[in-house]
Amino acid sequence: MKDFKGKVALITGAAYGFGKEFVKQAAQRQMKIAAVDIIGDELEKVIPLAQELGAEEIITIQADVGIYEETEKVVAAVMEKFGAIDLLMNNAGVAVPGNGINLPLRDWEWIVQTNFMSHIYFMRQVIPIMIKQDRHCNIMNTCSIAGIINFTGMAPYFSTKHAAVALSECVNYELQALGADIAMGVFCPGYVQTHLDHSEEYRPERFKDESDPYYQSEEFAKGQASAKYVIETGLPLEGFGETVFKAIEEDQFYVLTHPQYDGFLQLQTGEKLKRSNPNLAQLIEAIKGGK
Ligand SMILES: NC(=O)c1ccc[n+]([C@@H]2O[C@H](COP(=O)([O-])OP(=O)(O)OC[C@H]3O[C@@H](n4cnc5c(N)ncnc54)[C@H](O)[C@@H]3O)[C@@H](O)[C@H]2O)c1
């Protein structure tokens, strides 16, 4: 997308962290913005911020992106207000620490719905709108380096991020096959100092059960402490919004920001994979280019 002015951006997870940075970038580019988040009061604060930075218009919508009916309401509200969606940023997400064996099912469902199903919910509604608009559009899905490489100790988070990367790659092929003028991207950062270690604050009521001893266990406490450590020692947030918007400007697919993972990436992107997957060829180029 070269020309942002007056175009419509739908940004989820906009109250804190990357999402708030994306709102600021969209505002500076004089876009019309629909900012979505589960935390309503914090979300409201992006309105004066965006106005001050030059947004053509901004609306906020409080919604849980893990519930399909709520995403339907979001899309309907954006279409009613702006009549178009040019940039979809599936960014809302949670970090639910824990291993793949002991994590309560409700926590699996919470993280899968928030980090993965939400991408499906929005893309299946917004892509037909974009195709009908018949002008260049972009989708940028916030995934993670955890969607490309694997470490031990955070199976739920890594699984949802792998699923989200795979979804974006596959839908990207489908869009190309259709000849749709939609550029897909996956933002895959490493650790960054956001509010992500406070994900428990975003836990919806339907996933709460204080009677479950798991939440009093040492394992749960250790998981929370480890999430806090990796986020607090991550890179500063400043500059990430601009990096992602530059990638949108260039219609770039992989947006990689942490060169310290290049070694892992190179191990996982051998020649055989490169031949079988053209997106991986781009990924390798991106690594070589230090992006
Ligand atoms: N910070 C990191 O180190 C890091 C690294 C890689 C990927 N990410 C990803 O970046 C994205 C943004 O996270 P962040 O780091 O800015 O964290 P953050 O906690 O600062 O922001 C996440 C936002 O998503 C919102 N949210 C959570 N659940 C929601 C729901 N069900 N419906 C609507 N909104 C909801 C939160 O209220 C919050 O505003 C996430 O997908 C996260 O997984 C973060």
PDBQT file of the ligand as one rigid body, heavy atoms in Angstrom, charges set to zero:
ROOT
HETATM    1  N1  LIG A 301       5.583  -8.475  22.997  1.00  0.00    +0.000 N 
HETATM    2  C1  LIG A 301       6.208  -9.498  22.459  1.00  0.00    +0.000 C 
HETATM    3  O1  LIG A 301       7.325  -9.857  22.860  1.00  0.00    +0.000 OA
HETATM    4  C2  LIG A 301       5.592 -10.194  21.290  1.00  0.00    +0.000 A 
HETATM    5  C3  LIG A 301       6.418 -11.001  20.497  1.00  0.00    +0.000 A 
HETATM    6  C4  LIG A 301       5.856 -11.658  19.402  1.00  0.00    +0.000 A 
HETATM    7  C5  LIG A 301       4.517 -11.509  19.106  1.00  0.00    +0.000 A 
HETATM    8  N2  LIG A 301       3.734 -10.723  19.908  1.00  0.00    +0.000 N 
HETATM    9  C6  LIG A 301       2.317 -10.599  19.549  1.00  0.00    +0.000 C 
HETATM   10  O2  LIG A 301       1.978  -9.246  19.375  1.00  0.00    +0.000 OA
HETATM   11  C7  LIG A 301       0.554  -9.108  19.499  1.00  0.00    +0.000 C 
HETATM   12  C8  LIG A 301       0.246  -7.889  20.339  1.00  0.00    +0.000 C 
HETATM   13  O3  LIG A 301       0.718  -8.146  21.641  1.00  0.00    +0.000 OA
HETATM   14  P1  LIG A 301       1.578  -7.105  22.467  1.00  0.00    +0.000 P 
HETATM   15  O4  LIG A 301       2.908  -7.695  22.665  1.00  0.00    +0.000 OA
HETATM   16  O5  LIG A 301       1.428  -5.750  21.902  1.00  0.00    +0.000 OA
HETATM   17  O6  LIG A 301       0.853  -7.257  23.890  1.00  0.00    +0.000 OA
HETATM   18  P2  LIG A 301      -0.152  -6.287  24.655  1.00  0.00    +0.000 P 
HETATM   19  O7  LIG A 301      -0.652  -7.099  25.779  1.00  0.00    +0.000 OA
HETATM   20  O8  LIG A 301       0.558  -5.008  24.955  1.00  0.00    +0.000 OA
HETATM   21  O9  LIG A 301      -1.310  -6.024  23.606  1.00  0.00    +0.000 OA
HETATM   22  C9  LIG A 301      -2.257  -7.025  23.287  1.00  0.00    +0.000 C 
HETATM   23  C10 LIG A 301      -3.611  -6.370  23.137  1.00  0.00    +0.000 C 
HETATM   24  O10 LIG A 301      -4.575  -7.374  22.735  1.00  0.00    +0.000 OA
HETATM   25  C11 LIG A 301      -5.761  -7.150  23.494  1.00  0.00    +0.000 C 
HETATM   26  N3  LIG A 301      -6.545  -8.385  23.603  1.00  0.00    +0.000 N 
HETATM   27  C12 LIG A 301      -6.221  -9.486  24.322  1.00  0.00    +0.000 A 
HETATM   28  N4  LIG A 301      -7.194 -10.385  24.212  1.00  0.00    +0.000 NA
HETATM   29  C13 LIG A 301      -8.150  -9.870  23.403  1.00  0.00    +0.000 A 
HETATM   30  C14 LIG A 301      -9.396 -10.338  22.928  1.00  0.00    +0.000 A 
HETATM   31  N5  LIG A 301      -9.879 -11.547  23.266  1.00  0.00    +0.000 N 
HETATM   32  N6  LIG A 301     -10.128  -9.516  22.122  1.00  0.00    +0.000 NA
HETATM   33  C15 LIG A 301      -9.654  -8.274  21.799  1.00  0.00    +0.000 A 
HETATM   34  N7  LIG A 301      -8.504  -7.789  22.235  1.00  0.00    +0.000 NA
HETATM   35  C16 LIG A 301      -7.744  -8.572  23.027  1.00  0.00    +0.000 A 
HETATM   36  C17 LIG A 301      -5.266  -6.657  24.839  1.00  0.00    +0.000 C 
HETATM   37  O11 LIG A 301      -6.258  -5.988  25.573  1.00  0.00    +0.000 OA
HETATM   38  C18 LIG A 301      -4.103  -5.751  24.431  1.00  0.00    +0.000 C 
HETATM   39  O12 LIG A 301      -4.509  -4.430  24.207  1.00  0.00    +0.000 OA
HETATM   40  C19 LIG A 301       0.066 -10.420  20.111  1.00  0.00    +0.000 C 
HETATM   41  O13 LIG A 301      -0.527 -11.207  19.098  1.00  0.00    +0.000 OA
HETATM   42  C20 LIG A 301       1.343 -11.071  20.618  1.00  0.00    +0.000 C 
HETATM   43  O14 LIG A 301       1.245 -12.460  20.669  1.00  0.00    +0.000 OA
HETATM   44  C21 LIG A 301       4.257 -10.059  20.975  1.00  0.00    +0.000 A 
ENDROOT
TORSDOF 0
